[in-house]
Amino acid sequence: MADERFLAQLWAVIESRKAAESGGESYTRKLLADPPKIRRKIAEEAYEVNEAHQALMGGKDSQDHLAHEAADLLYHLFVLLASADVTPSSVYAILERRHAHAIAAQRGGGAGASKTP
Protein backbone atom coordinates (compact mmCIF):
# COMPACT_ATOMS: atom_id res chain seq x y z
CA MET A 1 0.00 0.00 0.00
CA ALA A 2 1.25 3.45 -0.87
CA ASP A 3 1.83 5.91 1.94
CA GLU A 4 3.59 9.18 2.70
CA ARG A 5 7.03 7.56 2.33
CA PHE A 6 6.50 7.75 -1.41
CA LEU A 7 6.65 11.55 -1.15
CA ALA A 8 10.31 11.25 -0.14
CA GLN A 9 10.94 9.04 -3.17
CA LEU A 10 9.13 11.49 -5.45
CA TRP A 11 11.19 14.37 -4.03
CA ALA A 12 14.39 12.40 -4.69
CA VAL A 13 13.41 11.83 -8.31
CA ILE A 14 12.60 15.51 -8.81
CA GLU A 15 15.91 16.53 -7.24
CA SER A 16 17.80 14.03 -9.42
CA ARG A 17 16.14 15.44 -12.54
CA LYS A 18 17.04 18.93 -11.40
CA ALA A 19 20.69 17.96 -10.85
CA ALA A 20 21.07 15.89 -14.03
CA GLU A 21 23.31 17.48 -16.61
CA SER A 22 22.10 15.10 -19.28
CA GLY A 23 19.79 12.18 -19.66
CA GLY A 24 17.11 13.52 -21.90
CA GLU A 25 14.34 15.97 -21.46
CA SER A 26 11.89 14.74 -18.87
CA TYR A 27 8.65 16.55 -18.14
CA THR A 28 10.11 17.51 -14.75
CA ARG A 29 13.20 19.06 -16.34
CA LYS A 30 11.02 21.02 -18.78
CA LEU A 31 8.98 22.39 -15.90
CA LEU A 32 12.08 23.27 -13.89
CA ALA A 33 13.39 25.22 -16.87
CA ASP A 34 10.18 27.27 -17.09
CA PRO A 35 9.08 28.63 -13.67
CA PRO A 36 6.08 30.54 -15.09
CA LYS A 37 4.81 27.24 -16.52
CA ILE A 38 5.13 25.60 -13.08
CA ARG A 39 3.07 28.39 -11.54
CA ARG A 40 0.41 28.04 -14.25
CA LYS A 41 0.29 24.29 -13.66
CA ILE A 42 -0.17 24.82 -9.91
CA ALA A 43 -3.14 27.11 -10.57
CA GLU A 44 -4.60 24.69 -13.13
CA GLU A 45 -4.21 21.65 -10.88
CA ALA A 46 -5.62 23.46 -7.83
CA TYR A 47 -8.66 24.42 -9.91
CA GLU A 48 -9.08 20.81 -11.01
CA VAL A 49 -8.87 19.59 -7.40
CA ASN A 50 -11.54 22.10 -6.46
CA GLU A 51 -13.78 21.03 -9.34
CA ALA A 52 -13.35 17.33 -8.55
CA HIS A 53 -14.16 17.96 -4.88
CA GLN A 54 -17.23 19.99 -5.73
CA ALA A 55 -18.46 17.29 -8.11
CA LEU A 56 -17.79 14.58 -5.52
CA MET A 57 -19.72 16.46 -2.85
CA GLY A 58 -22.56 16.82 -5.33
CA GLY A 59 -22.59 13.09 -5.98
CA LYS A 60 -21.37 13.51 -9.55
CA ASP A 61 -17.77 12.30 -9.29
CA SER A 62 -15.61 9.74 -7.55
CA GLN A 63 -13.04 9.78 -4.77
CA ASP A 64 -10.63 8.22 -7.25
CA HIS A 65 -10.88 11.23 -9.56
CA LEU A 66 -10.27 13.62 -6.67
CA ALA A 67 -7.24 11.54 -5.64
CA HIS A 68 -5.86 11.72 -9.22
CA GLU A 69 -6.24 15.49 -9.30
CA ALA A 70 -4.66 15.83 -5.84
CA ALA A 71 -1.72 13.70 -7.00
CA ASP A 72 -1.19 16.04 -9.96
CA LEU A 73 -1.25 19.04 -7.63
CA LEU A 74 1.22 17.48 -5.18
CA TYR A 75 3.64 16.58 -7.97
CA HIS A 76 3.55 20.08 -9.46
CA LEU A 77 3.89 21.65 -6.01
CA PHE A 78 7.00 19.56 -5.38
CA VAL A 79 8.47 20.71 -8.70
CA LEU A 80 7.72 24.32 -7.79
CA LEU A 81 9.41 23.88 -4.41
CA ALA A 82 12.45 22.25 -6.04
CA SER A 83 12.73 25.12 -8.50
CA ALA A 84 13.08 27.51 -5.56
CA ASP A 85 15.34 25.25 -3.46
CA VAL A 86 12.65 24.90 -0.80
CA THR A 87 12.58 21.40 0.64
CA PRO A 88 9.52 19.48 1.77
CA SER A 89 11.22 19.21 5.17
CA SER A 90 11.08 22.98 5.56
CA VAL A 91 7.36 22.91 4.73
CA TYR A 92 6.78 20.03 7.16
CA ALA A 93 8.63 21.93 9.89
CA ILE A 94 6.31 24.92 9.46
CA LEU A 95 3.26 22.68 9.61
CA GLU A 96 4.63 21.01 12.73
CA ARG A 97 5.23 24.37 14.44
CA ARG A 98 1.72 25.54 13.54
CA HIS A 99 0.26 22.35 14.92
CA ALA A 100 2.21 22.73 18.16
CA HIS A 101 0.97 26.32 18.49
CA ALA A 102 -2.61 25.20 17.87
CA ILE A 103 -2.36 22.51 20.55
CA ALA A 104 -0.86 25.04 22.99
CA ALA A 105 -3.64 27.52 22.20
CA GLN A 106 -6.30 24.86 22.80
CA ARG A 107 -4.77 24.19 26.20
CA GLY A 108 -4.72 27.90 26.95
CA GLY A 109 -0.96 28.13 26.80
CA GLY A 110 -0.43 29.82 23.47
CA ALA A 111 -1.29 33.04 21.78
CA GLY A 112 -3.10 33.31 18.46
CA ALA A 113 -2.60 30.16 16.48
CA SER A 114 -3.21 31.35 12.97
CA LYS A 115 -3.25 29.10 9.90
CA THR A 116 -3.97 26.03 11.96
CA PRO A 117 -4.10 22.82 9.94
Sequence and secondary structure as in RCSB ss.txt:
>XXXX:A:sequence
MADERFLAQLWAVIESRKAAESGGESYTRKLLADPPKIRRKIAEEAYEVNEAHQALMGGKDSQDHLAHEAADLLY
HLFVLLASADVTPSSVYAILERRHAHAIAAQRGGGAGASKTP
>XXXX:A:secstr
   THHHHHHHHHHHHHHH SSS   HHHHHHT HHHHHHHHHHHHHHHHHHHHHHHTTSS HHHHHHHHHHHHH
HHHHHHHHTT  HHHHHHHHHHHHHHHHHHHTT SS   S  
